[in-house]
């Protein structure tokens, strides 16, 4: 009981609410979204290409939605953006089961993708606002685990209730967003967070930077650019894994689809079992060291996919790949947080969300290589990208350290004068 109380007191109540809400909405979302292609094929006359375009439009729009959402949240506050984005997602899930017109479905998919990326970016920025810097890596790790908990339980729970992929699941997801939006609104008002931008050591009355000033700071930050490029490469590796791996297994192995299902389950279970102990273990090391270790583990996992010939080797490779995933995802956010100027956390988190472009590039590039050269070459190329991304993280870290040293010299000279 005492440990539970200490764990509760370690973070702001709104952080706990965002964690619990993430599990709740992801659980209901995973009863519907993974089955959207099947649902549309059964309830509309759309072909596979049109359905693929509709579903893929959301993540593609979301690539830049997080950036604009982060900028707007720095200018106008976090709470408004989070509530509006959740309402937009609720409307999206309702409309998915109310219309069958291809253009309307495409537009609603774009809306959902934008709203989802805005909410993800702004909610992480709010967590950063109310969490001390030394605890943010753990907060991002816990959020990642909360997402995976919902992803793992949702489809199974939906199948158990007999509603997975049905219209009821989409309505339930919409209701979960509406409920979460209301509870979050009440909590933010109670604790007085989310209306402004709370940054350590800054007076809330201090003038916020203009949009032009924010753009100048953002696009002149070479360290941020390097981190974003490195992130795009790593997300490309991660983003292609499930899409191209499923095609490779289906076409080259007996019961390949069943093997793929087992591997996805292993991915989720590994995260749930090892997320907390692994996070605690690596906290003593630098953020760059964690990213290096994570990228190398992902590369080893990709080489494992390329050379595996049996179920046990594929499963073992997935475990190694997932360990890399566990290390990288929270460390990337913490690395961006470390270089973020005062009052621009949302903007910088939004810029980091551009790395989700890899979720589009991964299946596209991976699919072309898979078709032209086969699975082993494709997996080996992805392993190369994982290692190559480290060059940009190293350059970004080097630039940031140099910038900090120059700032220290300027401060020292002004004090001496």
C-alpha positions in Angstrom: 0.0 0.0 0.0 2.8 2.4 0.8 4.6 1.7 -2.5 1.3 2.3 -4.3 0.9 5.6 -2.5 4.5 6.6 -3.4 3.9 5.7 -7.0 0.8 7.9 -7.0 2.6 10.9 -5.4 5.5 10.6 -7.8 3.6 12.2 -10.7 0.9 14.9 -11.2 -2.7 13.6 -11.0 -3.3 14.7 -14.6 -0.4 12.5 -15.7 -2.1 9.5 -14.0 -5.4 10.4 -15.7 -3.7 10.6 -19.1 -2.1 7.2 -18.5 -5.4 5.6 -17.5 -7.3 7.3 -20.3 -4.8 6.1 -22.8 -5.4 2.5 -21.8 -9.1 3.0 -21.9 -9.4 4.6 -25.3 -6.7 2.4 -26.9 -8.6 -0.7 -25.6 -11.8 0.4 -27.3 -10.0 1.7 -30.4 -8.4 -1.7 -30.9 -11.8 -3.3 -31.1 -12.6 -1.2 -34.2 -9.6 0.3 -36.1 -7.7 -3.0 -36.9 -10.9 -4.3 -38.5 -11.8 -1.1 -40.4 -10.6 -2.6 -43.8 -12.8 -5.7 -43.2 -15.7 -3.5 -42.0 -15.6 -1.3 -45.1 -15.3 -4.3 -47.5 -18.4 -5.8 -45.9 -20.5 -2.7 -45.7 -19.5 -0.8 -48.8 -18.8 -1.5 -52.5 -15.2 -0.2 -52.3 -12.4 -2.2 -53.6 -9.1 -3.1 -51.8 -7.2 -0.2 -53.4 -9.8 2.4 -52.4 -10.0 1.0 -48.9 -6.2 1.1 -48.6 -6.1 4.7 -49.7 -8.8 5.7 -47.2 -7.1 4.0 -44.3 -3.6 5.1 -45.3 -4.7 8.8 -45.6 -5.1 9.1 -41.9 -1.5 8.3 -40.8 -0.1 10.4 -43.7 -2.1 13.4 -42.7 -1.1 12.8 -39.0 2.5 13.1 -39.9 2.3 16.9 -40.0 -0.8 17.3 -37.8 1.2 16.7 -34.6 3.6 19.5 -35.6 0.9 22.1 -36.2 -1.0 20.9 -33.0 2.2 21.4 -31.0 2.7 24.9 -32.3 -0.9 25.9 -31.6 -0.8 24.4 -28.1 2.2 26.6 -27.3 0.3 29.6 -28.5 -3.2 28.9 -27.1 -2.8 26.2 -24.4 -2.9 22.4 -24.2 -6.4 21.7 -22.9 -8.3 23.3 -25.7 -6.4 21.4 -28.3 -6.7 18.0 -26.5 -10.4 18.4 -26.0 -11.1 19.5 -29.5 -9.0 16.7 -31.0 -10.8 14.1 -28.9 -14.2 15.4 -30.0 -13.0 15.2 -33.6 -11.9 11.6 -33.1 -15.3 10.7 -31.5 -17.0 12.3 -34.5 -14.7 10.3 -36.9 -15.6 7.0 -35.4 -19.3 7.8 -35.5 -19.2 8.8 -39.2 -17.3 5.7 -40.2 -20.4 3.7 -39.5 -22.9 6.3 -40.9 -21.6 6.9 -44.4 -20.4 4.9 -47.4 -19.5 7.6 -49.8 -15.7 7.2 -50.7 -15.0 11.0 -50.6 -16.7 11.3 -47.2 -14.8 8.3 -45.8 -11.5 9.8 -47.1 -12.2 13.1 -45.5 -13.1 11.6 -42.2 -10.0 9.4 -42.3 -7.9 12.6 -42.8 -9.7 14.2 -39.9 -9.1 11.3 -37.6 -5.4 11.2 -38.6 -4.9 14.9 -37.9 -6.9 14.7 -34.6 -5.1 11.7 -33.4 -1.6 13.1 -34.0 -2.6 16.5 -32.4 -3.8 14.7 -29.3 -0.7 12.5 -29.1 1.7 15.4 -29.4 -0.2 17.8 -27.0 -0.8 15.2 -24.3 2.9 14.4 -24.2 3.7 18.1 -24.0 1.3 18.5 -21.1 2.9 15.5 -19.3 6.2 17.2 -19.8 4.9 20.5 -18.4 3.8 19.0 -15.1 6.6 16.4 -14.7 10.2 17.2 -13.4 12.8 16.7 -16.1 14.5 13.8 -14.3 11.2 11.8 -14.3 10.1 12.4 -17.9 11.9 9.4 -19.5 10.0 7.2 -17.1 6.7 9.0 -17.8 7.2 8.5 -21.6 8.0 4.8 -20.9 4.9 4.4 -18.9 2.8 6.0 -21.6 4.3 3.7 -24.2 3.4 0.7 -22.0 -0.2 2.1 -21.5 -0.6 2.2 -25.3 0.6 -1.3 -25.7 -1.6 -2.5 -22.8 -4.6 -1.2 -24.7 -3.4 -2.6 -28.0 -2.8 -6.1 -26.5 -6.1 -6.4 -24.6 -8.4 -4.6 -27.0 -8.7 -7.1 -29.8 -9.0 -10.0 -27.4 -11.6 -8.3 -25.3 -13.6 -7.2 -28.4 -13.6 -10.8 -29.7 -14.7 -12.1 -26.3 -17.6 -9.7 -26.3 -18.4 -10.6 -29.9 -18.3 -7.0 -31.1 -14.8 -6.7 -32.6 -15.0 -5.0 -36.0 -18.8 -4.4 -35.7 -20.6 -1.0 -35.8 -21.0 -1.3 -32.0 -17.3 -1.2 -31.5 -17.0 2.0 -33.5 -19.7 3.6 -31.4 -18.1 2.4 -28.2 -14.8 3.9 -29.3 -16.5 7.2 -30.0 -18.2 7.2 -26.6 -14.9 6.4 -24.9 -13.3 9.6 -26.4 -16.3 11.7 -25.4 -16.2 10.4 -21.8 -12.4 10.8 -21.6 -12.7 14.4 -23.0 -15.2 15.3 -20.3 -13.2 13.8 -17.5 -10.0 15.4 -18.7 -11.7 18.8 -19.0 -12.9 18.5 -15.4 -9.4 17.4 -14.1 -7.6 20.2 -16.0 -9.9 22.8 -14.5 -9.6 21.3 -11.0 -5.7 21.4 -11.1 -5.3 24.5 -13.1 -3.3 23.0 -15.9 -3.5 23.0 -19.7 -4.9 26.6 -20.2 -1.4 28.1 -20.4 2.1 26.7 -20.9 3.7 25.7 -17.7 7.5 25.6 -18.0 9.9 25.4 -15.1 11.5 28.6 -14.1 9.3 30.8 -16.3 6.8 33.4 -15.2 3.4 32.7 -16.8 3.0 36.4 -17.3 6.1 36.5 -19.5 5.2 37.1 -23.2 4.9 34.0 -25.3 7.0 33.9 -28.5 5.2 34.8 -31.7 4.6 32.2 -34.4 7.3 33.9 -36.5 9.8 33.7 -33.6 8.9 30.1 -33.0 9.6 29.3 -36.6 12.9 31.0 -36.5 14.1 29.1 -33.5 12.7 25.8 -34.8 14.2 25.8 -38.3 17.6 27.1 -37.1 18.0 24.2 -34.7 20.4 21.8 -36.5 20.4 19.4 -33.5 16.6 19.1 -33.7 16.8 18.5 -37.5 19.4 15.7 -37.0 17.2 14.0 -34.3 14.1 14.2 -36.6 16.0 12.7 -39.5 17.3 9.9 -37.2 13.7 9.4 -36.0 12.4 9.1 -39.5 14.9 6.4 -40.3 14.1 4.4 -37.1 10.4 4.7 -37.6 10.9 3.6 -41.2 12.5 0.4 -39.8 9.7 0.0 -37.2 6.9 1.0 -39.6 7.7 -1.6 -42.2 8.0 -4.4 -39.8 4.4 -5.5 -39.4 3.4 -4.8 -43.0 6.2 -6.4 -45.0 6.9 -9.1 -42.4 3.3 -10.3 -42.7 3.6 -10.5 -46.6 6.9 -12.2 -46.4 5.7 -14.9 -44.0 2.5 -15.4 -45.8 4.2 -16.0 -49.2 7.3 -18.0 -48.0 6.3 -20.2 -45.0 3.6 -22.7 -44.3 1.2 -21.3 -41.8 2.9 -18.0 -42.2 -0.2 -16.0 -41.3 -0.4 -17.9 -38.0 3.3 -17.3 -37.3 2.8 -13.6 -37.9 -0.1 -13.6 -35.4 2.1 -15.3 -32.8 4.9 -12.8 -33.4 2.6 -9.8 -33.0 1.4 -11.3 -29.7 5.0 -11.8 -28.6 5.7 -8.2 -29.4 2.9 -7.0 -27.2 3.7 -9.4 -24.3 7.4 -8.6 -24.4 6.5 -4.9 -24.0 4.1 -5.5 -21.1 6.5 -7.9 -19.2 9.8 -6.1 -19.8 9.0 -2.4 -20.2 9.2 -1.5 -16.5 12.3 -3.5 -15.5 14.2 -2.6 -18.7 13.4 1.1 -18.2 14.6 1.0 -14.6 17.8 -0.8 -15.7 18.9 1.7 -18.3 18.1 4.9 -16.5 21.7 5.1 -15.3 22.9 5.5 -18.9 22.7 8.5 -21.2 19.9 9.0 -23.6 22.2 8.6 -26.6 23.5 5.3 -25.1 19.9 4.0 -24.9 19.1 5.0 -28.4 22.3 3.4 -29.7 21.5 0.2 -27.8 17.9 0.2 -29.1 18.9 0.8 -32.7 21.5 -2.0 -32.6 18.9 -4.4 -31.1 16.4 -3.5 -33.8 19.1 -4.1 -36.5 19.9 -7.5 -34.9 16.2 -8.3 -34.9 16.0 -7.4 -38.7 19.0 -9.6 -39.4 17.2 -12.4 -37.5 14.1 -12.0 -39.7 16.4 -12.2 -42.8 18.1 -15.4 -41.7 15.4 -17.3 -39.7 14.0 -20.5 -41.1 11.8 -21.7 -38.3 9.2 -20.4 -35.8 11.5 -20.4 -32.8 14.1 -18.2 -34.6 11.5 -15.8 -35.8 10.0 -15.5 -32.3 13.4 -14.9 -30.8 14.2 -12.3 -33.4 10.9 -10.5 -32.6 11.9 -10.5 -28.9 15.2 -8.8 -29.7 13.5 -6.3 -32.0 11.0 -5.4 -29.4 13.7 -4.8 -26.8 15.1 -2.2 -29.1 11.7 -0.7 -29.6 11.3 -0.4 -25.8 14.6 1.4 -25.4 14.1 3.8 -28.4 10.6 5.2 -28.2 10.8 6.9 -24.7 14.4 7.9 -25.2 13.6 9.7 -28.4 10.9 11.8 -26.7 13.2 12.5 -23.7 16.0 13.5 -26.1 13.8 16.0 -27.8 12.6 17.3 -24.4 16.2 17.9 -23.4 16.9 20.3 -26.2 13.5 22.1 -26.0 13.7 25.9 -25.3 11.4 27.3 -22.7 7.7 27.8 -23.8 8.2 25.7 -27.0 7.7 22.2 -25.7 4.6 21.6 -27.8 6.4 22.9 -30.9 9.4 20.7 -30.5 7.3 17.6 -29.7 5.3 18.4 -32.8 8.5 18.6 -34.9 9.5 15.2 -33.5 6.2 13.8 -34.7 7.3 14.4 -38.2 9.4 11.3 -37.8 6.1 9.4 -38.2 6.7 10.0 -41.9 8.6 6.7 -41.5 5.3 4.9 -40.9 4.4 5.7 -44.5 7.9 5.3 -46.0 8.5 2.0 -44.2 5.7 -0.1 -45.8 6.2 1.7 -49.2 10.0 1.4 -49.5 10.0 -2.0 -47.8 7.3 -3.3 -50.1 9.2 -2.2 -53.2 12.4 -3.9 -52.0 10.5 -7.0 -51.0 8.9 -7.3 -54.4 12.1 -6.6 -56.3 14.8 -8.5 -54.2 13.0 -10.6 -51.6 12.7 -10.7 -47.9 16.3 -11.2 -46.8 17.6 -8.2 -48.8 14.7 -6.1 -47.5 15.3 -7.0 -43.9 19.1 -6.4 -44.3 18.5 -3.0 -45.8 16.3 -2.1 -42.8 19.0 -3.2 -40.4 21.4 -0.9 -42.3 18.9 2.0 -41.8 18.7 1.3 -38.1 22.5 1.6 -37.7 22.7 4.5 -40.2 20.2 6.5 -38.1 22.8 6.6 -35.3 25.0 9.0 -37.3 22.3 11.6 -37.1 21.7 11.1 -33.4 25.4 11.4 -32.8 25.6 14.6 -34.9 22.5 16.0 -33.1 24.0 15.3 -29.7 27.3 16.8 -30.7 25.7 20.0 -31.9 23.6 20.3 -28.8 26.6 19.9 -26.5 28.5 22.5 -28.5 25.6 24.9 -28.3 25.4 24.4 -24.5 29.1 25.1 -24.2 28.9 28.3 -26.2 25.9 29.5 -24.1 27.9 28.8 -20.9 30.8 30.9 -22.2 28.5 33.8 -23.1 26.9 33.7 -19.7 30.3 33.5 -18.0 31.7 36.5 -20.0 28.6 38.6 -19.1 29.0 37.8 -15.4 32.7 38.6 -15.5 32.0 41.9 -17.2 
